[in-house]
Amino acid sequence: MDGTRGWKLRIVLLEAPLETVPRELWSHPQVARSARRYGVEPGRLLLDKSLHYNAMESLPRKWKRGRPDIVHTTLMVLQDTLLPRDMLEVYIHVLDGRVFKLSPTVRLPKNYERFKGLMAQLLEEGRVPPRGDPLIWVEYPSLASLAGDMGLILLWEKGKARRPGQVVVRALATGMPLGIGMFPRGDFKRSTLRKAIEAYSIAGDSPLKAWGVAGRLLYSAERILGLV
């Protein structure tokens, strides 16, 4: 496709279930056990359903929390692309509302445990590494700041049916970010839905995982740009 200079594919991982263990769970045996295992205070530990399932029982919206593995897998897919580094922008919108931006040069840990430690540091410090040139940092205080007047294109199972390539062309042409939900079940918050100017489903009759959506969008962009 001609005229692609300056185009960017902007992808936002929406409502990413990344948070440190809430204070009310610090004394729970599962949390205390994992804190000892990792050698950190409970409040500096990333909430992980695989470790804290029973502890999370009383948490509101527990079905959307404690799944850093979804974010990790999706980011691994997004890093494995033929797109030029300056053409892909990736953001992580976390549950406390902040939006982090990833440097195009960042190479995230493939090891899940290292990734969790990095995300816990990011949530606490607001950037990684804490000193020097950041590789991930708070770019916007809220999703509304990112969306601005332009809004988002939401990848949503209730959206209009479109081919992945059609959605990518629309995103590249308008500059609107593509939002992918990071939660295992449930729906977007109303505040998130209000930022969506357009909403599309690329899944057809088969529901897709978040990383499946990301992979199809990337492959479509690579084909549109003649890279595959």
Secondary structure by P-SEA (a helix, b strand, c coil): ccccccccbbbbbcccccccccccccccaaaaaaaaaacccccccccccccccccccccccccccccaaaaaaaaaaaaccccccccbbbbbbcccbbbbbbcccccccccaaaaaaaaaaaaacccccccccccccccccccccccccccccccccccccccaaaaaaaaaaccbbbbbbccccccccaaaaaaccbbbbccccccccaaaaaaaaaaaaaaaaccc
